C-alpha cells in the first residue's frame, strides 16, 4: 500500500469546514490515517470518527486521545447513536460496491441534523480502476448518479470542488 499524500485534501476540508458553526459535531467516515481528522480537530469541532482498521484507530487515538472513535465498518456502525452537524467521507465511497455507496449517502443524510452538511469525494466520471493507495477495486458511479443519490437522500447539492490530486468533492446540505 502506498502512503497517502497528506497535502491533498486538508485545505479543501478546512475551507468547507468554515461553513460549520464553531461547536459543530462532525462525523468522519473511514477516518484512517487521520489527515482529515486532524483538520477537523484543529478547527475545534466535536470530532467523531469511524474506521474498520484497529491499527489506524489506535494510532489516531494516540495522536488525539480525546477523539470519539469507533472500530467498525461504516455500513454496520450505528454512528454513535446520535445525529451530527456534518458528516465527511473523504476517499471512502468509491472503494465500496455501488449499492453500498448509495446506502452510505442515505445513511449519512439520516444522521444529519436539519441544516447539516455532507461532504464526500468520488470521481465525477463514471469508471472503475484499481485504487493507487489501497490496491482495491474501485468504482465511481459518476456525477449524475451521485447527484441523484444526494437528492434521493433528501439533501440539496451545495457545491462541488476538486483538488490537486484530482479528487472531486460533493457538498450537500440537509434542508
C-alpha positions as CSV (number, residue, x, y, z in Angstrom):
1,X,0.0,0.0,0.0
2,X,1.3,3.4,-0.9
3,X,1.5,6.3,1.6
4,X,-1.2,8.9,1.2
5,X,-0.2,12.4,0.1
6,X,-1.0,14.5,3.2
7,X,-1.0,17.7,1.2
8,X,-4.0,16.6,-0.8
9,X,-7.4,17.2,0.9
10,X,-6.8,19.1,4.1
11,X,-7.1,22.6,2.6
12,X,-10.4,21.7,0.9
13,X,-11.7,20.2,4.1
14,X,-10.6,23.2,6.1
15,X,-12.3,25.6,3.6
16,X,-15.5,23.5,3.7
17,X,-15.5,23.4,7.5
18,X,-15.7,27.2,7.6
19,X,-19.4,26.7,6.7
20,X,-20.0,25.0,10.0
21,X,-20.7,26.6,13.4
22,X,-17.8,26.5,15.8
23,X,-19.2,24.0,18.2
24,X,-20.4,21.6,15.4
25,X,-20.3,17.8,16.0
26,X,-18.6,16.3,12.9
27,X,-18.5,12.6,12.0
28,X,-15.8,11.3,9.7
29,X,-16.4,8.0,8.0
30,X,-13.3,5.9,7.4
31,X,-11.0,8.3,9.2
32,X,-8.0,6.2,8.5
33,X,-4.6,7.9,8.9
34,X,-6.3,11.0,10.4
35,X,-5.2,13.5,7.8
36,X,-8.8,14.9,7.5
37,X,-9.5,14.2,11.2
38,X,-6.6,16.4,12.2
39,X,-8.1,19.4,10.3
40,X,-11.5,18.9,11.9
41,X,-9.9,18.5,15.4
42,X,-7.7,21.6,14.9
43,X,-10.7,23.6,13.9
44,X,-12.2,22.8,17.3
45,X,-15.2,20.6,16.3
46,X,-16.5,17.9,18.4
47,X,-15.0,15.0,16.4
48,X,-16.3,11.5,15.9
49,X,-14.5,9.0,13.7
50,X,-15.2,5.5,12.4
51,X,-12.8,3.2,10.7
52,X,-12.6,-0.6,10.2
53,X,-8.9,-0.7,11.0
54,X,-7.9,-1.2,14.6
55,X,-4.3,-0.3,13.8
56,X,-5.2,3.0,12.2
57,X,-7.7,3.8,15.0
58,X,-5.1,3.1,17.7
59,X,-2.6,5.4,16.0
60,X,-5.3,8.1,15.8
61,X,-6.2,7.6,19.4
62,X,-2.6,8.1,20.3
63,X,-2.4,11.4,18.4
64,X,-5.9,12.6,19.6
65,X,-6.7,10.9,22.9
66,X,-10.0,12.9,23.4
67,X,-11.4,11.8,20.0
68,X,-14.6,9.7,19.9
69,X,-13.6,6.7,17.8
70,X,-15.3,3.5,16.8
71,X,-13.8,0.5,15.1
72,X,-16.4,-0.7,12.7
73,X,-17.4,-0.9,9.0
74,X,-19.2,2.3,8.1
75,X,-22.1,0.4,6.8
76,X,-22.5,-1.5,10.1
77,X,-22.0,1.4,12.5
78,X,-24.8,3.0,14.4
79,X,-22.9,6.3,14.1
80,X,-22.6,6.6,17.8
81,X,-26.4,6.5,18.2
82,X,-26.6,10.2,17.6
83,X,-27.0,12.9,14.9
84,X,-24.4,15.3,13.6
85,X,-24.0,18.8,12.2
86,X,-21.7,17.4,9.5
87,X,-20.5,14.1,8.0
88,X,-17.3,13.7,6.0
89,X,-16.4,10.8,3.8
90,X,-13.1,11.6,2.2
91,X,-11.7,8.8,0.0
92,X,-14.2,6.2,1.0
93,X,-17.2,5.8,-1.2
94,X,-15.5,4.7,-4.4
95,X,-13.9,1.8,-2.5
96,X,-17.3,0.3,-1.9
97,X,-19.7,-1.5,-4.2
98,X,-22.2,0.7,-6.0
99,X,-25.2,-0.2,-3.9
100,X,-23.2,0.3,-0.7
101,X,-22.2,3.8,-1.8
102,X,-25.8,4.8,-2.3
103,X,-26.7,3.3,1.1
104,X,-23.9,5.2,2.8
105,X,-25.1,8.5,1.3
106,X,-28.6,7.8,2.5
107,X,-27.3,6.7,6.0
108,X,-25.1,9.8,6.3
109,X,-28.1,12.0,5.3
110,X,-30.2,10.3,8.0
111,X,-27.5,11.1,10.6
112,X,-27.6,14.8,9.8
113,X,-29.4,17.4,11.9
114,X,-31.6,19.9,10.0
115,X,-29.2,22.2,8.1
116,X,-26.4,19.6,8.5
117,X,-23.8,19.2,5.8
118,X,-22.3,16.2,4.0
119,X,-19.0,16.3,2.1
120,X,-17.8,13.3,0.2
121,X,-15.2,12.6,-2.5
122,X,-15.8,10.5,-5.6
123,X,-14.7,10.9,-9.2
124,X,-17.2,12.8,-11.4
125,X,-16.7,10.4,-14.3
126,X,-18.2,7.0,-14.2
127,X,-15.5,4.4,-14.3
128,X,-13.7,1.6,-12.4
129,X,-10.0,1.2,-11.6
130,X,-7.5,-0.3,-9.1
131,X,-7.1,2.3,-6.3
132,X,-3.5,3.5,-6.2
133,X,-3.4,3.8,-2.4
134,X,-5.2,0.6,-1.3
135,X,-4.9,-1.6,-4.4
136,X,-8.7,-2.3,-4.1
137,X,-11.1,-2.4,-7.0
138,X,-12.8,1.0,-7.1
139,X,-15.8,2.3,-8.8
140,X,-17.1,5.8,-9.5
141,X,-20.9,5.9,-10.1
142,X,-20.3,9.3,-11.9
143,X,-21.6,12.7,-11.2
144,X,-25.1,12.1,-12.4
145,X,-25.6,9.1,-10.1
146,X,-24.1,10.9,-7.1
147,X,-26.3,13.9,-7.7
148,X,-29.3,11.6,-7.9
149,X,-28.2,9.8,-4.7
150,X,-27.9,13.2,-2.9
151,X,-31.4,14.2,-4.0
152,X,-32.9,10.8,-3.2
153,X,-31.4,11.1,0.3
154,X,-33.3,14.3,0.9
155,X,-30.2,16.5,0.5
156,X,-29.5,19.5,-1.7
157,X,-26.3,19.9,-3.6
158,X,-24.4,22.9,-2.0
159,X,-21.4,22.9,-4.4
160,X,-18.6,20.9,-5.9
161,X,-14.8,21.3,-6.0
162,X,-11.6,19.4,-6.9
163,X,-8.1,19.3,-5.6
164,X,-4.5,18.8,-6.8
165,X,-5.0,15.0,-6.6
166,X,-7.9,15.2,-9.0
167,X,-10.3,14.3,-6.1
168,X,-13.9,15.5,-6.8
169,X,-15.8,16.9,-3.8
170,X,-19.6,16.9,-3.4
171,X,-21.0,19.2,-0.8
172,X,-24.6,18.7,0.2
173,X,-27.0,20.1,2.8
174,X,-30.0,18.7,4.6
175,X,-32.9,21.2,4.4
